[in-house]
């Protein structure tokens, strides 16, 4: 994500590199393997969402929900590269904020590529990409399930900006992403991906082999346009039919109902967690 979820320093590194109930992933063959399994109906949210590094308190969420500006919130459910502690995020919090009316977006900060600028606790290489992808998928499902996010929910894999012109590195990322997605699908969780339009998202969009690629795309393009269509940078047939989200503004310090939180703004038209 906009890298405050890893560290403020990484956010600036990312800026330097960087220069949207329907079947998920319509328009690409990424989730064709889903057909063999009976899947829970998808829960889709269309509207404005926010993401912030640490899940706010239930009281803050209640105040922000009453304000009505946002209807969904992304939460960092796990991953060795998750940058913030989560003192509030547990199954009780998920139940409470869901009852308040929030739609939740599970985000998993998995392994990052070896060619990426900056340091991460978990890095992937060509040799480890497949095994790390499978292991991280299993962990992502465990974490989401423990929070009360049921089968049929999406998990959005966070891939920060990297040098996609480095073919060996890019191939390793695609191997990792495919292994992660296959692991999610095996447990009946939908696949999602967060990445930058100039790098990590672009690599997925331009891959010629569409097998086991994410069924939902959350693209970072900080143009301050609350849309998933007007500035869509990829092929028109990719991620159609409620499968797109757009992070359009970052580091927005906002006060609602007496609670001040620094958030990133998102235009959302994609799956959200199944809770309750």
Helices and strands as residue ranges (DSSP letters): G 3-5, H 8-18, G 32-36, E 44-51, H 58-67, E 72-78, H 91-99, E 103-108, E 112-113, E 123-124, H 129-146, E 154-158, H 167-186, E 190-196, H 200-206, E 216-220, E 244-256, E 259-271
